Structures are given as C-alpha cells and as structure tokens.
C-alpha cells in the first residue's frame, strides 16, 4: 500500500540522515554563523539549537551554556593568530605584528570583538597566543608583571578598537553605500563642520584640522600599539636597550 503524501502546506520533517551530527565544533560553527548573520545580540542557546534543527537541551551535552559558548567562539577566532618564536632583539616589532594580526581577526569577526571584552582566555588557542606573546616580551627583557599587565591592556585596546570598527560597519550597512563612499562623505562633513567653528574658541581644532582627520584604520591602530609598546619598553633594563621600541 502506497504511503499517503502530506499536504503541500505542511512542514516536512527533516530526515535524520541529513541532520548535522551534534558536537562541540558543530555548536560553535552554528553560533558563529548566527552572530555573523544577525549580530551578537541574537546569540542564545535556543537560537543555536534552531540553527542545528534540534532542541536547546541537546546542546548542553557539548556546551555548558552561553558563557562557555562565547569563550569557545573567541578561542575559535584566536586560532587564526600566528605567534612567531621569540627574537629578543625584535621583540617590539614581533608584538606589533601579532597585535595587527589579532586586530584584523577581530575586524573580520566583528561581533567577537565585543564578546572578547568580557572573556578571560582559557581555550587552547587563546592560551597559545598568550603564552607566545608572553614569551616574546620576557625574551625582550620586559619584567614578568609588566609583561602580563601589558598583554591585558593590549588586548583590551585591540578588542575596543575592533568593536568601534564594527559599530561603524553597521552604520555603513544601514546607509546602503559602500564603505569608501560613506567614509568620504563623513570626512567631508566633518571637515566642513570643524572648519566652520569659531577660530577664537577652537584655534587648535581649526589650526590642526588635517592632523585630526588624517590616518586610516591600520595606521591609527598601529600608532596606539606603538604607544603601548614604548610604554612597556621603559621597564626593560638599560642593558637591553637594543630591544626597545624605536
């Protein structure tokens, strides 16, 4: 006897054969796809379960909750960061290179920049980056405490800068324009506005307008990194002067 077909307006059940097998990696992949599409605010265990075609309870065998899921997402992004073996005479340059890598990773996964602000590195990839950067700083002569605190401040700066970039990206998307057109328009508006300010009240803003407006994202980001590197370099004993930031 032939099976009676379901009416066309009914939702057809998903075949078990095509359902994605549940694993921690599958949960993280689904969560990453969700926040890339809808933003970090959309992330919940229920929404991730919907992405996977299952119920929220089934996720808890692989992830303890949203907090752990955020840690796993940040750790996934950290896997893209390559940390070189320490070269004591190049420690400052190496730190700059790794910082720029991390910045670009967060700029790619914009929503993870916000998640990382409240996440302590505990995953294997995040710990690998921390261990490698700490080794570079110590090899360059930075004392342990200053090296540890420097990394904390550095990654706070990286995440904050990347998150600001994410907020601007949302404005660009909402405008319906491409990035270059939107930024060019904003820059022109700011130049016009600052140039119209009363010179007697804002002599420095008007007098140094070009300096205020110049510099792209990477250029300004690296300037900030250089400020931090130069600061921690003051803790390096004078015998290691050759390893200081220049």
Secondary structure by P-SEA (a helix, b strand, c coil): cccccccccccccccccccccccaaaaaaaaaaaaaccccccccaaaaaaaacccccccccccccaaaaaaaaaaaaacccccccccccaaaaaaaaaaaaaaaaaaaaccccccccccccccaaaaaaaaaaaaaaaaacccaaaaaaaaaaaaaaaaaaaaaaaaaaaaaaaacccaaaaaaaaaaaaaaaaaaccccccaaaaaaccccccccaaaaaaaaaaaaaaaaaccccccccccccc
